[in-house]
Every structure is written in C-alpha cells, then in structure tokens.
Amino acid sequence: MPKLDISPTKLDVQLSIGEKIAAFHGDLSVPAAGITGAEVLPARWWMNLGLRVPGTGLPGVIIAGTYIWRKDRAFVCWKRGEQALQVNLTGQRYSRLVIGVKDAETWAETINAYLAGC
C-alpha cells in the first residue's frame, strides 16, 4: 500500500519496490498549490480509466501505472482490499492520482482540510 505524507506545502506518495515495478514509476511529490481536492471513489471505479501506458492492470485485483483518456491523465496505484482515494490536480503532470489506502475517507478529509488551511 502506498504511504502518504501531507504537509502544508506538498503531498508525498511513497511506493514500495513492488508498487514501483508494477506502476513503472517512482515516488511522487505534488505541491499543495497543485491539489484541487480529494475524494473517495465508488466501487468499480476502474471501469473508465482509459489506456494504460505503461503499467500493470488486472481489474479488481491490481491497477498500477499511468492511464490516459482524452485530456485525463491519471496515476494509479491500487490493489484489492484497499479503498480508492482520488486526489484531483491542476497544472501538474497528472490530472489526478488514484491511490489505494486503508481509510480513504479520513485521507480525503485530511487533504481537503490542508487545502482549506492554505
């Protein structure tokens, strides 16, 4: 499961070695100014991700990597048993991050509270 760390200036997403291999990507760091909000995704959220370039995908089991569809570019790192947290971005390489966490509701509230405090 990716490890999230938030501060008033940035959000860091630290991936394990296996997650880095599956996603073909390293750790991420997003400035707080580039975050527009966070939300919990409903079940079967992966149905409209688009084209995986590159990454690993077995829907409902593991989804990791970069997904593109029209103007949407998402970084995803999620495994079965985790809740999907979506972090919406602006002016960044990705338009959103979808991260698997244990308590997505708490993380969404925490990220949104940091944004409100900025």
VOPA-445411 format. One record per atom (N, C-alpha, C): residue number from 1; x, y, z. Coordinates in pm, 1 decimal. Example, Ala and Ser with C-alpha at 12.3 -4.5 7.8 and 13.67 -1.06 7.14 Angstrom:
<rs>
r num:1, u:1319.0, v:-569.0, w:780.0
r num:1, u:1230.0, v:-450.0, w:780.0
r num:1, u:1320.0, v:-330.0, w:780.0
r num:2, u:1285.0, v:-225.0, w:708.0
r num:2, u:1367.0, v:-106.0, w:714.0
r num:2, u:1290.0, v:3.0, w:787.0
</rs>
This chain:
<rs>
r num:1, u:84.9, v:-116.5, w:0.0
r num:1, u:0.0, v:0.0, w:0.0
r num:1, u:90.3, v:123.9, w:0.0
r num:2, u:63.2, v:219.5, w:-87.9
r num:2, u:144.0, v:341.1, w:-89.4
r num:2, u:134.3, v:415.1, w:44.8
r num:3, u:241.1, v:479.0, w:81.9
r num:3, u:244.6, v:557.2, w:205.3
r num:3, u:227.9, v:704.0, w:168.3
r num:4, u:129.5, v:769.1, w:227.7
r num:4, u:104.4, v:910.4, w:202.6
r num:4, u:158.0, v:994.5, w:316.2
r num:5, u:210.3, v:1110.7, w:282.2
r num:5, u:257.6, v:1207.3, w:381.2
r num:5, u:219.1, v:1345.1, w:331.0
r num:6, u:143.1, v:1417.6, w:411.7
r num:6, u:98.5, v:1550.9, w:369.9
r num:6, u:153.7, v:1656.1, w:464.3
r num:7, u:190.4, v:1767.9, w:406.3
r num:7, u:237.3, v:1883.7, w:481.8
r num:7, u:169.1, v:2006.0, w:421.7
r num:8, u:182.9, v:2122.2, w:481.5
r num:8, u:120.6, v:2242.0, w:424.1
r num:8, u:172.6, v:2276.9, w:284.6
r num:9, u:287.9, v:2223.5, w:245.8
r num:9, u:345.1, v:2260.0, w:116.7
r num:9, u:337.0, v:2152.0, w:9.3
r num:10, u:318.4, v:2023.0, w:49.8
r num:10, u:318.7, v:1918.4, w:-51.8
r num:10, u:254.8, v:1788.9, w:-2.1
r num:11, u:223.8, v:1702.2, w:-99.0
r num:11, u:176.0, v:1567.4, w:-72.2
r num:11, u:277.9, v:1471.0, w:-131.9
r num:12, u:330.1, v:1381.9, w:-50.0
r num:12, u:426.1, v:1281.9, w:-95.7
r num:12, u:358.7, v:1145.2, w:-99.8
r num:13, u:382.0, v:1072.4, w:-207.7
r num:13, u:332.6, v:935.7, w:-223.1
r num:13, u:455.2, v:846.6, w:-237.8
r num:14, u:478.5, v:762.2, w:-137.5
r num:14, u:593.8, v:673.0, w:-138.8
r num:14, u:546.8, v:531.8, w:-171.8
r num:15, u:605.5, v:474.7, w:-275.0
r num:15, u:568.2, v:341.9, w:-321.4
r num:15, u:669.0, v:237.7, w:-274.4
r num:16, u:619.9, v:116.5, w:-250.6
r num:16, u:710.1, v:5.8, w:-217.5
r num:16, u:781.5, v:-37.4, w:-346.1
r num:17, u:880.1, v:-122.1, w:-333.8
r num:17, u:953.5, v:-171.8, w:-450.3
r num:17, u:858.0, v:-241.9, w:-547.8
r num:18, u:770.7, v:-326.7, w:-496.2
r num:18, u:675.2, v:-397.5, w:-581.3
r num:18, u:580.4, v:-302.4, w:-653.0
r num:19, u:535.6, v:-198.6, w:-583.7
r num:19, u:446.6, v:-99.0, w:-645.2
r num:19, u:519.4, v:-20.1, w:-753.1
r num:20, u:645.9, v:10.4, w:-729.6
r num:20, u:725.1, v:80.5, w:-831.0
r num:20, u:740.3, v:-3.7, w:-956.9
r num:21, u:762.4, v:-132.6, w:-938.4
r num:21, u:776.3, v:-222.6, w:-1053.0
r num:21, u:643.3, v:-234.0, w:-1127.7
r num:22, u:533.8, v:-252.8, w:-1054.9
r num:22, u:402.4, v:-267.4, w:-1117.2
r num:22, u:358.8, v:-140.7, w:-1190.3
r num:23, u:390.5, v:-25.4, w:-1132.8
r num:23, u:347.6, v:101.7, w:-1190.7
r num:23, u:446.1, v:158.1, w:-1292.1
r num:24, u:564.9, v:99.7, w:-1299.7
r num:24, u:671.3, v:154.1, w:-1385.4
r num:24, u:695.0, v:302.1, w:-1350.1
r num:25, u:697.7, v:330.6, w:-1221.3
r num:25, u:707.1, v:469.2, w:-1175.1
r num:25, u:771.4, v:471.3, w:-1037.6
r num:26, u:829.8, v:583.0, w:-1002.8
r num:26, u:887.6, v:601.4, w:-870.7
r num:26, u:793.3, v:677.6, w:-779.0
r num:27, u:845.5, v:721.5, w:-665.6
r num:27, u:767.6, v:800.5, w:-570.7
r num:27, u:722.6, v:930.8, w:-635.7
r num:28, u:614.3, v:987.2, w:-582.6
r num:28, u:559.8, v:1113.0, w:-634.8
r num:28, u:557.7, v:1218.6, w:-526.0
r num:29, u:572.2, v:1342.4, w:-566.3
r num:29, u:559.2, v:1456.1, w:-477.0
r num:29, u:483.5, v:1564.2, w:-552.4
r num:30, u:373.0, v:1610.9, w:-493.7
r num:30, u:287.9, v:1709.9, w:-558.4
r num:30, u:279.6, v:1832.9, w:-467.9
r num:31, u:307.6, v:1952.5, w:-520.4
r num:31, u:294.6, v:2072.2, w:-437.4
r num:31, u:148.8, v:2096.0, w:-399.5
r num:32, u:126.4, v:2147.5, w:-280.5
r num:32, u:-10.4, v:2173.0, w:-233.3
r num:32, u:-85.5, v:2265.9, w:-327.6
r num:33, u:-15.9, v:2359.3, w:-390.1
r num:33, u:-80.1, v:2452.0, w:-482.7
r num:33, u:-137.1, v:2381.0, w:-604.9
r num:34, u:-89.3, v:2260.7, w:-635.0
r num:34, u:-137.6, v:2184.6, w:-749.2
r num:34, u:-253.6, v:2091.8, w:-717.5
r num:35, u:-296.2, v:2086.2, w:-591.0
r num:35, u:-405.2, v:1997.4, w:-549.6
r num:35, u:-534.8, v:2078.2, w:-541.1
r num:36, u:-640.4, v:2028.5, w:-606.4
r num:36, u:-769.3, v:2098.9, w:-601.7
r num:36, u:-869.1, v:2032.0, w:-508.5
r num:37, u:-841.7, v:1910.7, w:-465.0
r num:37, u:-932.2, v:1841.6, w:-373.8
r num:37, u:-906.6, v:1692.2, w:-374.7
r num:38, u:-976.9, v:1622.7, w:-284.7
r num:38, u:-963.3, v:1477.7, w:-274.2
r num:38, u:-1101.3, v:1418.5, w:-247.2
r num:39, u:-1120.4, v:1295.5, w:-294.6
r num:39, u:-1249.3, v:1228.8, w:-276.4
r num:39, u:-1230.1, v:1077.9, w:-275.6
r num:40, u:-1328.7, v:1008.9, w:-221.0
r num:40, u:-1329.1, v:862.9, w:-219.2
r num:40, u:-1403.7, v:816.5, w:-343.7
r num:41, u:-1347.3, v:720.2, w:-414.4
r num:41, u:-1411.2, v:668.9, w:-535.2
r num:41, u:-1504.7, v:552.8, w:-502.3
r num:42, u:-1613.6, v:539.3, w:-577.1
r num:42, u:-1707.6, v:429.1, w:-553.5
r num:42, u:-1651.6, v:296.1, w:-603.5
r num:43, u:-1724.1, v:190.2, w:-575.8
r num:43, u:-1684.1, v:57.5, w:-623.4
r num:43, u:-1678.5, v:56.3, w:-776.0
r num:44, u:-1591.7, v:-27.8, w:-830.4
r num:44, u:-1573.8, v:-43.9, w:-974.6
r num:44, u:-1535.8, v:87.4, w:-1043.6
r num:45, u:-1459.8, v:167.4, w:-974.9
r num:45, u:-1415.7, v:297.1, w:-1027.1
r num:45, u:-1324.6, v:281.9, w:-1148.2
r num:46, u:-1262.9, v:167.5, w:-1165.2
r num:46, u:-1163.5, v:146.4, w:-1270.5
r num:46, u:-1224.8, v:125.7, w:-1409.2
r num:47, u:-1355.3, v:120.3, w:-1420.8
r num:47, u:-1420.4, v:86.7, w:-1547.6
r num:47, u:-1387.8, v:184.9, w:-1661.4
r num:48, u:-1359.2, v:310.4, w:-1632.2
r num:48, u:-1335.5, v:410.2, w:-1736.0
r num:48, u:-1200.5, v:479.3, w:-1722.5
r num:49, u:-1097.9, v:403.8, w:-1690.9
r num:49, u:-965.0, v:463.1, w:-1674.8
r num:49, u:-900.9, v:501.4, w:-1807.6
r num:50, u:-924.1, v:424.2, w:-1910.1
r num:50, u:-863.1, v:452.5, w:-2038.7
r num:50, u:-747.1, v:359.1, w:-2068.4
r num:51, u:-654.2, v:409.2, w:-2146.2
r num:51, u:-541.1, v:331.2, w:-2195.0
r num:51, u:-425.7, v:332.9, w:-2094.3
r num:52, u:-373.4, v:215.4, w:-2062.7
r num:52, u:-262.6, v:202.7, w:-1967.6
r num:52, u:-131.0, v:217.2, w:-2043.4
r num:53, u:-53.8, v:318.8, w:-2005.5
r num:53, u:72.4, v:346.4, w:-2075.7
r num:53, u:176.8, v:398.1, w:-1977.7
r num:54, u:266.1, v:332.6, w:-1923.8
r num:54, u:276.6, v:189.6, w:-1901.5
r num:54, u:217.2, v:155.4, w:-1765.9
r num:55, u:217.3, v:29.6, w:-1731.3
r num:55, u:168.4, v:-12.3, w:-1600.9
r num:55, u:121.7, v:-155.9, w:-1600.9
r num:56, u:52.7, v:-191.8, w:-1492.8
r num:56, u:2.3, v:-326.3, w:-1472.3
r num:56, u:-146.5, v:-317.3, w:-1445.9
r num:57, u:-224.2, v:-401.5, w:-1509.1
r num:57, u:-366.9, v:-395.5, w:-1486.8
r num:57, u:-434.5, v:-530.6, w:-1490.5
r num:58, u:-498.0, v:-564.4, w:-1381.0
r num:58, u:-584.3, v:-679.2, w:-1371.0
r num:58, u:-704.6, v:-628.7, w:-1291.8
r num:59, u:-805.7, v:-571.9, w:-1361.6
r num:59, u:-916.9, v:-503.8, w:-1294.8
r num:59, u:-976.1, v:-584.1, w:-1179.1
r num:60, u:-991.7, v:-516.2, w:-1067.5
r num:60, u:-1043.2, v:-577.9, w:-946.7
r num:60, u:-937.9, v:-645.3, w:-861.8
r num:61, u:-814.0, v:-656.1, w:-914.7
r num:61, u:-705.8, v:-721.0, w:-840.2
r num:61, u:-591.2, v:-622.9, w:-816.4
r num:62, u:-533.0, v:-570.4, w:-923.2
r num:62, u:-425.9, v:-470.6, w:-912.9
r num:62, u:-433.1, v:-378.4, w:-1034.0
r num:63, u:-422.7, v:-250.7, w:-1006.2
r num:63, u:-419.1, v:-149.7, w:-1111.4
r num:63, u:-308.8, v:-52.1, w:-1072.7
r num:64, u:-208.1, v:-40.6, w:-1157.4
r num:64, u:-95.1, v:45.9, w:-1126.2
r num:64, u:-35.3, v:101.1, w:-1254.1
r num:65, u:-0.1, v:228.0, w:-1251.7
r num:65, u:64.7, v:289.9, w:-1366.1
r num:65, u:-4.1, v:416.6, w:-1411.7
r num:66, u:27.5, v:456.0, w:-1534.2
r num:66, u:-28.8, v:576.4, w:-1593.9
r num:66, u:-141.5, v:537.0, w:-1688.6
r num:67, u:-253.4, v:602.9, w:-1675.5
r num:67, u:-370.4, v:577.9, w:-1759.5
r num:67, u:-411.4, v:708.5, w:-1825.3
r num:68, u:-436.3, v:703.8, w:-1956.1
r num:68, u:-476.0, v:824.6, w:-2026.8
r num:68, u:-607.2, v:801.7, w:-2101.3
r num:69, u:-688.4, v:903.7, w:-2104.0
r num:69, u:-813.7, v:903.0, w:-2178.1
r num:69, u:-850.3, v:1046.9, w:-2209.0
r num:70, u:-843.3, v:1082.7, w:-2334.3
r num:70, u:-866.8, v:1219.0, w:-2381.5
r num:70, u:-776.4, v:1314.9, w:-2305.9
r num:71, u:-832.3, v:1408.9, w:-2231.8
r num:71, u:-749.0, v:1506.2, w:-2159.3
r num:71, u:-717.5, v:1463.1, w:-2016.4
r num:72, u:-761.4, v:1343.9, w:-1978.7
r num:72, u:-737.7, v:1292.8, w:-1844.1
r num:72, u:-610.7, v:1208.2, w:-1844.5
r num:73, u:-522.9, v:1234.8, w:-1749.6
r num:73, u:-400.6, v:1155.8, w:-1731.6
r num:73, u:-393.4, v:1123.4, w:-1582.5
r num:74, u:-410.7, v:995.3, w:-1549.9
r num:74, u:-417.2, v:953.2, w:-1410.0
r num:74, u:-300.2, v:863.3, w:-1374.5
r num:75, u:-244.6, v:883.6, w:-1255.0
r num:75, u:-150.1, v:788.7, w:-1198.5
r num:75, u:-228.8, v:705.6, w:-1098.3
r num:76, u:-219.9, v:573.4, w:-1110.6
r num:76, u:-297.4, v:483.4, w:-1026.0
r num:76, u:-205.0, v:383.5, w:-958.3
r num:77, u:-229.3, v:359.1, w:-830.0
r num:77, u:-159.4, v:254.4, w:-756.3
r num:77, u:-258.0, v:198.7, w:-653.6
r num:78, u:-322.9, v:87.6, w:-688.9
r num:78, u:-430.5, v:30.6, w:-608.7
r num:78, u:-427.9, v:-121.9, w:-617.8
r num:79, u:-461.8, v:-187.5, w:-505.1
r num:79, u:-474.5, v:-332.9, w:-500.8
r num:79, u:-605.9, v:-369.2, w:-431.8
r num:80, u:-654.9, v:-489.4, w:-462.5
r num:80, u:-778.1, v:-537.8, w:-399.0
r num:80, u:-765.1, v:-529.6, w:-246.5
r num:81, u:-872.0, v:-488.4, w:-181.6
r num:81, u:-872.1, v:-475.2, w:-35.9
r num:81, u:-843.0, v:-332.5, w:10.1
r num:82, u:-800.5, v:-247.8, w:-80.8
r num:82, u:-773.8, v:-107.7, w:-46.9
r num:82, u:-888.1, v:-20.9, w:-99.0
r num:83, u:-912.1, v:89.4, w:-30.6
r num:83, u:-1010.0, v:187.6, w:-78.2
r num:83, u:-939.4, v:282.4, w:-173.2
r num:84, u:-1012.3, v:331.0, w:-273.1
r num:84, u:-953.0, v:419.8, w:-372.9
r num:84, u:-973.4, v:566.1, w:-334.1
r num:85, u:-862.6, v:634.7, w:-313.9
r num:85, u:-861.6, v:778.1, w:-285.3
r num:85, u:-818.1, v:850.4, w:-412.2
r num:86, u:-899.2, v:945.0, w:-456.7
r num:86, u:-862.8, v:1024.0, w:-574.0
r num:86, u:-821.8, v:1163.6, w:-530.4
r num:87, u:-704.3, v:1206.5, w:-572.7
r num:87, u:-654.1, v:1341.1, w:-546.2
r num:87, u:-656.1, v:1414.6, w:-680.1
r num:88, u:-738.2, v:1517.9, w:-689.6
r num:88, u:-752.2, v:1594.9, w:-813.1
r num:88, u:-643.2, v:1701.0, w:-819.6
r num:89, u:-582.2, v:1714.4, w:-937.5
r num:89, u:-468.2, v:1804.4, w:-954.4
r num:89, u:-493.4, v:1904.7, w:-1066.6
r num:90, u:-419.7, v:2013.9, w:-1062.8
r num:90, u:-421.1, v:2111.6, w:-1170.3
r num:90, u:-279.0, v:2161.6, w:-1192.9
r num:91, u:-243.6, v:2181.9, w:-1320.6
r num:91, u:-111.1, v:2232.2, w:-1353.9
r num:91, u:1.6, v:2134.9, w:-1325.5
r num:92, u:-28.8, v:2006.8, w:-1317.4
r num:92, u:71.1, v:1904.9, w:-1287.0
r num:92, u:80.2, v:1805.8, w:-1403.3
r num:93, u:174.7, v:1715.3, w:-1395.6
r num:93, u:191.8, v:1612.9, w:-1498.9
r num:93, u:66.5, v:1526.0, w:-1512.9
r num:94, u:3.5, v:1496.1, w:-1400.2
r num:94, u:-119.2, v:1416.7, w:-1397.5
r num:94, u:-237.4, v:1506.1, w:-1361.6
r num:95, u:-355.9, v:1469.2, w:-1411.0
r num:95, u:-475.8, v:1542.9, w:-1373.4
r num:95, u:-535.9, v:1486.9, w:-1244.0
r num:96, u:-494.9, v:1365.4, w:-1208.2
r num:96, u:-540.9, v:1306.6, w:-1082.1
r num:96, u:-452.0, v:1189.6, w:-1042.6
r num:97, u:-452.7, v:1162.4, w:-913.0
r num:97, u:-385.8, v:1045.5, w:-857.5
r num:97, u:-494.2, v:957.6, w:-797.0
r num:98, u:-489.2, v:829.1, w:-820.7
r num:98, u:-579.5, v:734.6, w:-755.8
r num:98, u:-490.6, v:640.5, w:-676.5
r num:99, u:-502.5, v:649.2, w:-544.0
r num:99, u:-413.6, v:577.2, w:-453.4
r num:99, u:-495.3, v:485.4, w:-364.0
r num:100, u:-450.1, v:361.9, w:-350.1
r num:100, u:-514.9, v:267.2, w:-260.3
r num:100, u:-466.8, v:288.2, w:-117.3
r num:101, u:-563.1, v:310.9, w:-26.7
r num:101, u:-532.4, v:334.4, w:115.1
r num:101, u:-630.3, v:255.3, w:202.1
r num:102, u:-600.8, v:246.7, w:330.1
r num:102, u:-690.7, v:176.3, w:422.6
r num:102, u:-815.3, v:258.2, w:453.2
r num:103, u:-799.9, v:387.2, w:479.8
r num:103, u:-912.3, v:472.5, w:517.7
r num:103, u:-918.6, v:594.4, w:426.4
r num:104, u:-977.8, v:576.5, w:310.1
r num:104, u:-982.6, v:682.8, w:209.6
r num:104, u:-1061.2, v:804.3, w:257.5
r num:105, u:-1166.8, v:782.0, w:333.0
r num:105, u:-1249.2, v:894.4, w:381.3
r num:105, u:-1166.8, v:987.5, w:471.0
r num:106, u:-1090.8, v:930.8, w:561.9
r num:106, u:-1007.0, v:1011.2, w:650.9
r num:106, u:-900.6, v:1086.1, w:571.7
r num:107, u:-838.0, v:1018.9, w:474.4
r num:107, u:-736.5, v:1086.0, w:392.8
r num:107, u:-797.1, v:1198.8, w:310.5
r num:108, u:-915.5, v:1176.6, w:254.4
r num:108, u:-981.1, v:1281.9, w:175.5
r num:108, u:-1010.3, v:1403.5, w:263.4
r num:109, u:-1061.2, v:1378.6, w:383.1
r num:109, u:-1089.2, v:1489.2, w:475.1
r num:109, u:-961.0, v:1561.3, w:515.2
r num:110, u:-854.5, v:1486.6, w:541.5
r num:110, u:-726.6, v:1546.1, w:580.3
r num:110, u:-670.2, v:1634.2, w:469.3
r num:111, u:-669.3, v:1582.4, w:346.2
r num:111, u:-616.5, v:1659.4, w:233.2
r num:111, u:-700.3, v:1784.3, w:209.2
r num:112, u:-832.3, v:1770.4, w:213.2
r num:112, u:-919.8, v:1885.8, w:192.9
r num:112, u:-904.9, v:1989.2, w:305.1
r num:113, u:-879.1, v:1942.7, w:427.5
r num:113, u:-857.2, v:2035.1, w:539.4
r num:113, u:-726.8, v:2112.8, w:519.9
r num:114, u:-622.4, v:2046.9, w:471.9
r num:114, u:-495.8, v:2116.5, w:443.4
r num:114, u:-517.3, v:2223.5, w:335.6
r num:115, u:-597.4, v:2190.3, w:235.6
r num:115, u:-623.8, v:2288.6, w:128.4
r num:115, u:-701.5, v:2408.0, w:180.9
r num:116, u:-795.4, v:2383.2, w:269.3
r num:116, u:-874.7, v:2491.3, w:325.6
r num:116, u:-790.3, v:2581.2, w:416.7
r num:117, u:-687.0, v:2522.0, w:476.7
r num:117, u:-599.9, v:2597.1, w:566.4
r num:117, u:-492.8, v:2679.5, w:496.2
r num:118, u:-472.1, v:2654.8, w:365.2
r num:118, u:-366.7, v:2725.8, w:291.4
r num:118, u:-407.1, v:2867.8, w:258.4
</rs>
